[in-house]
């Protein structure tokens, strides 16, 4: 495993507990919906859903422009995957995921449930992923 992949994995594992705790404060309700789970997707594996945050997105946000790069809601099946590539110079919370500048985050959904969190990559400000069998 390359040093870059090790550092990215270490950063993800360091940030993940805080991000998951933060999800409870993101305006969600307590409807009893199970939290979906995920596992890492290989760097060479193609994802079912791919999104790119292009370079310059932070400038657009700072200028007050609305960014519409992610859906408000994504309905996926267990076994499907997502890759978010951040080509910008700023780190972002994109729903339940923390994506660092210049990096990609790729996950395969392994259990039914719902994930949700704040997202500055769509006009609604929230990104929810619903995972079904």
Secondary structure as the mmCIF struct_conf table of DSSP 4:
data_model
#
loop_
_struct_conf.conf_type_id
_struct_conf.id
_struct_conf.beg_label_comp_id
_struct_conf.beg_label_asym_id
_struct_conf.beg_label_seq_id
_struct_conf.end_label_comp_id
_struct_conf.end_label_asym_id
_struct_conf.end_label_seq_id
HELX_RH_AL_P HELX_RH_AL_P1 UNK A 3 UNK A 23
TURN_TY1_P TURN_TY1_P1 UNK A 24 UNK A 25
BEND BEND1 UNK A 26 UNK A 27
BEND BEND2 UNK A 31 UNK A 31
HELX_LH_PP_P HELX_LH_PP_P1 UNK A 33 UNK A 36
STRN STRN1 UNK A 37 UNK A 40
TURN_TY1_P TURN_TY1_P2 UNK A 43 UNK A 44
BEND BEND3 UNK A 45 UNK A 45
HELX_LH_PP_P HELX_LH_PP_P2 UNK A 46 UNK A 47
BEND BEND4 UNK A 48 UNK A 48
STRN STRN2 UNK A 49 UNK A 53
TURN_TY1_P TURN_TY1_P3 UNK A 55 UNK A 56
HELX_RH_AL_P HELX_RH_AL_P2 UNK A 57 UNK A 62
TURN_TY1_P TURN_TY1_P4 UNK A 63 UNK A 64
BEND BEND5 UNK A 70 UNK A 70
BEND BEND6 UNK A 72 UNK A 72
STRN STRN3 UNK A 73 UNK A 77
TURN_TY1_P TURN_TY1_P5 UNK A 78 UNK A 79
STRN STRN4 UNK A 81 UNK A 86
BEND BEND7 UNK A 88 UNK A 90
STRN STRN5 UNK A 92 UNK A 94
TURN_TY1_P TURN_TY1_P6 UNK A 95 UNK A 96
STRN STRN6 UNK A 97 UNK A 99
TURN_TY1_P TURN_TY1_P7 UNK A 101 UNK A 102
STRN STRN7 UNK A 104 UNK A 111
STRN STRN8 UNK A 113 UNK A 118
STRN STRN9 UNK A 119 UNK A 119
TURN_TY1_P TURN_TY1_P8 UNK A 120 UNK A 121
BEND BEND8 UNK A 122 UNK A 122
TURN_TY1_P TURN_TY1_P9 UNK A 123 UNK A 124
BEND BEND9 UNK A 125 UNK A 125
STRN STRN10 UNK A 126 UNK A 132
#
